[in-house]
Amino acid sequence: MKLYSLKILLPFLCFFVLGSASPRMTGEEIGKYIQKKLKRNDQTLKINAKNLGDEGVAYLADSSLLKTVSTLILYKGHFGDEGVRALAESKNLNQLTALYLENNNITDLGVEHISRSKALSKLKVLNLYHNQISDKGAGLIADSDSLTQLRELNLSYNQINGPGAIQLIQSTKLSNLKKIELGYNPIRKSAKDAWKRFQLMEWFKDLNRTNRLNEVGAGLIGDLGVEVLLQSSFASKLERLDLKNNDLTDASVIALSQSKKMKQLISLNLSKNNITDAGAKALAESSSLGKLKKLDLNFNRIGDEGARAIAGSPNFINLESLKLGQNKIGTEGAQALNESKTLQNLVHPVFGFY
């Protein structure tokens, strides 16, 4: 009975599996299709989920209709490296600045065609999301003499482990590259950290360019973010730094306290982190935080030792607001803060939450 049922179901299963892909488009169909598309906008050609195949992409690349196109999108076109080779060798794509080849069957060989192509030398955006590209392909892009204008690169959902990612980040030939997407790759931790550093540095540049540097704390999750910030040239411009609820440890606080780039800081919010007495003592001993007027350490793990260090610090003479609520400070620490000879300018109660 089960075998009989399977025989009946098999043709239907084949129909759904094989029938899910649309029939391969002929050259004539492709020609009519792109002609219709480019009538609306001769600079952008978007072909979604059409079964082009390598031959169809080759036909497309050979069409003089593409001479005005600056953005080409071939999503789920059922083609691979041979189709990419046709695009890379095309004489009709001299105006192309953005190429999207998502969800296809492109391997490192296809990337090699792109990275050596003179026809694609004006590309500013290259999207190769969800293909079969490895570290080798990423390295080819990083070392390309043709893709020097690239600003955005998407290699998410491929097979990149790490070396290729680091090559991209450290590439001297891709000096214009501002955005690299590498999500859903089996990337090792060392490469992930390098990628994170790259993203943070580009974000710092953007914040500086748009006069929003004081918003930098919102993206510095974990100690790595603070480390990268302090390595940048932008840190010395900061007057306000909000690092609340950023999963920071004493390591970040010690680094901030010892950095000479923090000398312009007026306001520092370190609430809702994992700071202990060690971090509080580092802040108290800092010679770089003399201009600080506001210091928020609410909701941490600071005890009496840290409170005493803050209370006795001559570096906090300019503090107007100090918040130490919801820590581990007992009677001894509270008394030291209350009797401090340097914390004379405080406007807000030390244990307030506003």
C-alpha positions as CSV (number, residue, x, y, z in Angstrom):
1,M,0.0,0.0,0.0
2,K,2.8,2.4,0.9
3,L,4.7,1.6,-2.3
4,Y,1.5,2.2,-4.4
5,S,1.0,5.6,-2.7
6,L,4.6,6.6,-3.3
7,K,4.2,5.8,-7.0
8,I,1.2,8.1,-7.2
9,L,2.9,10.9,-5.3
10,L,6.2,10.7,-7.1
11,P,5.0,12.5,-10.3
12,F,3.5,15.3,-8.2
13,L,6.7,15.7,-6.2
14,C,8.7,15.9,-9.4
15,F,6.4,18.5,-10.7
16,F,6.8,20.7,-7.7
17,V,10.6,20.3,-7.5
18,L,11.3,20.7,-11.2
19,G,8.5,23.0,-11.9
20,S,9.6,25.5,-9.2
21,A,12.2,27.0,-11.6
22,S,10.8,28.9,-14.5
23,P,11.7,27.8,-18.1
24,R,15.0,29.0,-19.4
25,M,14.5,32.4,-21.3
26,T,15.5,32.5,-24.9
27,G,17.6,35.3,-26.4
28,E,14.6,36.7,-28.1
29,E,12.6,36.8,-24.9
30,I,15.5,38.4,-23.0
31,G,15.9,41.1,-25.8
32,K,12.2,42.0,-25.6
33,Y,12.2,41.9,-21.8
34,I,15.2,44.3,-21.4
35,Q,13.9,46.6,-24.1
36,K,10.6,46.9,-22.2
37,K,12.4,47.5,-18.9
38,L,14.8,50.1,-20.2
39,K,12.0,52.1,-21.7
40,R,11.0,53.2,-18.2
41,N,14.5,53.9,-17.0
42,D,17.5,53.4,-19.3
43,Q,20.0,53.6,-16.4
44,T,18.7,50.8,-14.2
45,L,18.1,47.2,-15.3
46,K,16.6,44.9,-12.7
47,I,15.9,41.3,-13.6
48,N,14.4,39.3,-10.7
49,A,14.0,35.5,-10.5
50,K,14.2,34.9,-14.3
51,N,15.9,31.7,-15.5
52,L,18.7,33.4,-17.6
53,G,21.4,30.8,-17.3
54,D,24.9,31.5,-18.5
55,E,23.8,31.7,-22.1
56,G,21.1,34.2,-21.2
57,V,23.6,36.4,-19.3
58,A,26.0,36.2,-22.2
59,Y,23.2,37.4,-24.6
60,L,22.4,40.2,-22.2
61,A,26.1,41.3,-21.9
62,D,26.3,41.4,-25.7
63,S,23.3,43.7,-26.0
64,S,24.1,47.3,-27.0
65,L,21.0,48.3,-25.0
66,L,23.1,48.1,-21.9
67,K,25.4,51.0,-22.9
68,T,23.3,53.5,-20.8
69,V,22.9,51.2,-17.8
70,S,24.7,52.3,-14.5
71,T,22.9,49.8,-12.2
72,L,22.5,46.1,-13.2
73,I,20.6,43.7,-10.9
74,L,20.4,40.0,-11.8
75,Y,18.7,38.4,-8.8
76,K,18.3,34.6,-8.9
77,G,19.2,34.3,-12.5
78,H,20.3,30.6,-12.3
79,F,23.8,31.4,-13.8
80,G,27.4,30.9,-12.6
81,D,30.9,31.8,-13.5
82,E,30.5,31.7,-17.3
83,G,27.7,34.2,-17.2
84,V,29.9,36.4,-15.0
85,R,32.8,36.1,-17.5
86,A,30.5,37.4,-20.2
87,L,29.6,40.4,-18.1
88,A,33.3,41.0,-17.2
89,E,34.3,41.0,-20.9
90,S,31.3,43.0,-22.2
91,K,31.9,46.1,-24.2
92,N,28.5,47.5,-23.3
93,L,29.0,48.1,-19.5
94,N,31.3,51.0,-19.5
95,Q,28.8,53.1,-17.5
96,L,28.2,50.5,-14.9
97,T,28.7,51.7,-11.3
98,A,26.6,49.2,-9.4
99,L,26.4,45.4,-10.0
100,Y,24.0,43.1,-8.0
101,L,24.4,39.4,-8.6
102,E,22.6,38.0,-5.5
103,N,21.4,34.4,-5.1
104,N,23.3,32.8,-8.1
105,N,26.0,30.1,-8.5
106,I,29.1,32.2,-8.6
107,T,32.4,30.8,-7.3
108,D,35.9,32.2,-6.9
109,L,36.4,31.8,-10.6
110,G,33.6,34.2,-11.3
111,V,35.1,36.6,-8.8
112,E,38.4,36.3,-10.6
113,H,36.7,37.5,-13.8
114,I,35.2,40.5,-12.0
115,S,38.4,41.4,-10.2
116,R,40.4,41.5,-13.5
117,S,37.7,43.2,-15.6
118,K,38.5,46.5,-17.2
119,A,34.9,46.8,-18.2
120,L,33.8,46.9,-14.5
121,S,36.5,49.3,-13.3
122,K,33.9,52.0,-12.5
123,L,32.0,49.9,-10.0
124,K,31.3,51.5,-6.7
125,V,28.8,48.9,-5.5
126,L,29.3,45.1,-5.9
127,N,26.8,42.8,-4.3
128,L,27.5,39.0,-4.4
129,Y,25.2,38.0,-1.6
130,H,24.4,34.2,-1.4
131,N,26.8,32.6,-3.8
132,Q,29.7,30.1,-3.3
133,I,32.6,32.5,-2.7
134,S,35.5,31.5,-0.4
135,D,38.4,33.3,1.2
136,K,40.2,33.0,-2.2
137,G,37.5,35.1,-3.9
138,A,37.6,37.7,-1.2
139,G,41.3,37.9,-1.5
140,L,41.1,38.4,-5.3
141,I,38.8,41.4,-4.7
142,A,41.2,42.8,-2.1
143,D,44.1,42.6,-4.5
144,S,42.2,43.9,-7.5
145,D,43.7,46.7,-9.6
146,S,40.4,47.2,-11.4
147,L,38.0,47.6,-8.4
148,T,39.7,50.5,-6.8
149,Q,36.5,52.7,-7.0
150,L,34.5,50.2,-4.8
151,R,32.7,51.8,-1.9
152,E,30.3,49.0,-0.9
153,L,30.9,45.3,-1.1
154,N,28.4,42.6,0.0
155,L,29.7,39.1,0.4
156,S,27.2,37.9,3.0
157,Y,26.0,34.3,2.9
158,N,29.1,32.8,1.2
159,Q,31.9,30.5,2.4
160,I,34.4,33.0,3.9
161,N,36.2,31.7,7.0
162,G,38.5,34.6,7.9
163,P,41.8,35.2,5.9
164,G,39.8,36.7,2.9
165,A,37.9,39.0,5.3
166,I,41.1,40.3,6.8
167,Q,42.6,40.8,3.3
168,L,39.6,42.9,2.4
169,I,39.9,45.0,5.6
170,Q,43.6,45.6,5.2
171,S,43.6,46.1,1.5
172,T,45.6,49.1,0.3
173,K,44.0,48.9,-3.2
174,L,40.4,49.3,-1.9
175,S,41.0,52.7,-0.3
176,N,37.5,53.9,-1.2
177,L,35.8,50.9,0.4
178,K,33.5,52.2,3.2
179,K,31.1,49.3,3.7
180,I,31.8,45.5,3.8
181,E,28.9,43.1,4.5
182,L,30.1,39.6,5.7
183,G,27.1,38.3,7.6
184,Y,26.2,34.6,7.5
185,N,29.7,33.4,6.7
186,P,31.6,30.9,8.9
187,I,34.1,33.6,10.0
188,R,36.5,32.9,12.8
189,K,36.7,35.2,15.8
190,S,40.0,36.9,14.8
191,A,38.5,38.0,11.5
192,K,35.2,39.0,13.1
193,D,37.1,41.3,15.4
194,A,38.9,42.8,12.5
195,W,35.7,43.3,10.6
196,K,34.1,44.9,13.7
197,R,37.1,47.3,13.9
198,F,36.7,48.2,10.3
199,Q,32.9,48.9,10.7
200,L,33.5,51.0,13.8
201,M,36.2,53.1,12.2
202,E,34.0,53.8,9.2
203,W,31.2,54.7,11.5
204,F,33.4,57.1,13.5
205,K,34.4,58.8,10.2
206,D,30.7,59.2,9.3
207,L,29.8,60.7,12.8
208,N,32.7,63.1,12.5
209,R,31.7,64.1,9.0
210,T,28.2,64.9,10.2
211,N,29.1,66.5,13.5
212,R,27.5,63.7,15.6
213,L,30.6,62.4,17.4
214,N,28.9,62.7,20.8
215,E,26.6,59.9,19.7
216,V,29.5,57.5,19.4
217,G,28.7,55.6,22.6
218,A,25.6,54.1,21.2
219,G,27.6,51.6,19.1
220,L,30.4,50.8,21.4
221,I,29.0,47.5,22.8
222,G,31.7,45.6,24.7
223,D,35.3,46.4,25.5
224,L,36.4,46.1,21.9
225,G,34.4,49.2,20.9
226,V,36.1,51.4,23.5
227,E,39.5,50.0,22.5
228,V,38.9,51.0,18.8
229,L,37.6,54.4,19.8
230,L,40.7,55.2,21.8
231,Q,42.9,54.1,18.9
232,S,41.1,56.6,16.6
233,S,42.0,60.2,16.1
234,F,38.4,61.2,16.8
235,A,38.5,60.4,20.6
236,S,40.3,63.6,21.4
237,K,37.4,65.7,20.1
238,L,34.9,64.2,22.5
239,E,33.3,66.4,25.2
240,R,30.4,64.0,26.0
241,L,30.6,60.2,26.1
242,D,27.5,58.1,26.9
243,L,28.4,54.5,27.4
244,K,25.4,53.4,29.5
245,N,24.3,49.7,29.3
246,N,27.2,48.8,26.9
247,D,28.4,45.6,28.6
248,L,31.7,47.2,29.6
249,T,34.1,45.9,32.2
250,D,36.9,47.5,34.2
251,A,39.2,47.1,31.2
252,S,37.4,49.8,29.3
253,V,37.2,52.1,32.3
254,I,41.0,51.7,32.9
255,A,41.7,52.4,29.2
256,L,39.5,55.5,29.2
257,S,41.1,56.7,32.4
258,Q,44.6,56.3,31.1
259,S,44.0,57.8,27.7
260,K,45.3,61.3,27.1
261,K,42.6,61.7,24.4
262,M,39.9,62.1,27.1
263,K,41.2,65.5,28.3
264,Q,38.3,67.4,26.7
265,L,35.6,65.2,28.3
266,I,33.0,67.1,30.4
267,S,30.4,64.4,30.7
268,L,30.9,60.6,31.1
269,N,28.0,58.1,31.5
270,L,29.1,54.6,32.6
271,S,25.9,53.5,34.2
272,K,24.5,49.9,33.9
273,N,27.8,48.2,33.1
274,N,30.1,45.8,35.0
275,I,32.4,48.2,36.8
276,T,33.9,47.3,40.1
277,D,36.3,49.1,42.6
278,A,39.1,48.6,40.1
279,G,37.4,50.8,37.5
280,A,36.4,53.4,40.1
281,K,39.9,53.7,41.4
282,A,41.2,54.1,37.8
283,L,38.8,56.9,37.3
284,A,39.9,58.6,40.5
285,E,43.6,58.3,39.6
286,S,43.1,59.6,36.1
287,S,45.0,62.8,35.2
288,S,43.0,63.1,31.9
289,L,39.5,63.6,33.4
290,G,40.2,66.9,35.2
291,K,37.5,68.8,33.1
292,L,34.8,66.3,34.0
293,K,31.6,67.9,35.4
294,K,29.2,64.9,35.2
295,L,30.0,61.3,36.1
296,D,27.3,58.7,36.1
297,L,28.2,55.3,37.7
298,N,24.7,54.2,38.7
299,F,23.9,50.4,38.5
300,N,27.4,48.9,38.7
301,R,29.4,46.8,41.2
302,I,31.3,49.5,43.0
303,G,31.9,49.0,46.7
304,D,33.4,51.1,49.6
305,E,36.9,50.9,48.3
306,G,35.9,52.5,45.0
307,A,33.8,55.1,46.8
308,R,36.7,56.1,49.0
309,A,39.0,56.5,46.0
310,I,36.5,58.8,44.3
311,A,35.9,60.8,47.5
312,G,39.6,61.4,47.9
313,S,40.5,62.1,44.3
314,P,41.9,65.7,43.7
315,N,41.1,65.1,40.0
316,F,37.3,65.4,40.5
317,I,37.3,68.9,41.9
318,N,35.2,70.2,39.0
319,L,32.5,67.5,39.4
320,E,29.0,68.9,39.6
321,S,27.1,65.7,39.2
322,L,28.2,62.3,40.6
323,K,25.8,59.3,40.6
324,L,26.6,56.1,42.4
325,G,23.2,54.7,43.0
326,Q,22.5,50.9,43.0
327,N,26.1,49.8,43.6
328,K,27.6,47.9,46.6
329,I,28.5,51.0,48.6
330,G,28.0,50.6,52.3
331,T,28.1,53.0,55.3
332,E,31.8,53.5,55.1
333,G,31.9,54.5,51.4
334,A,28.8,56.8,51.8
335,Q,30.5,58.5,54.7
336,A,33.7,59.1,52.8
337,L,31.7,60.6,49.9
338,N,29.8,62.8,52.3
339,E,32.9,64.1,54.0
340,S,34.9,64.6,50.8
341,K,36.9,67.8,50.7
342,T,37.1,67.7,46.9
343,L,33.5,66.9,46.0
344,Q,32.2,70.3,47.1
345,N,30.5,71.4,43.9
346,L,28.0,68.5,43.6
347,V,24.5,69.7,42.6
348,H,22.7,66.3,42.6
349,P,22.6,63.8,45.4
350,V,25.3,61.1,44.9
351,F,22.7,58.3,45.2
352,G,20.0,59.9,43.0
353,F,18.8,58.4,39.7
354,Y,18.0,61.6,37.8
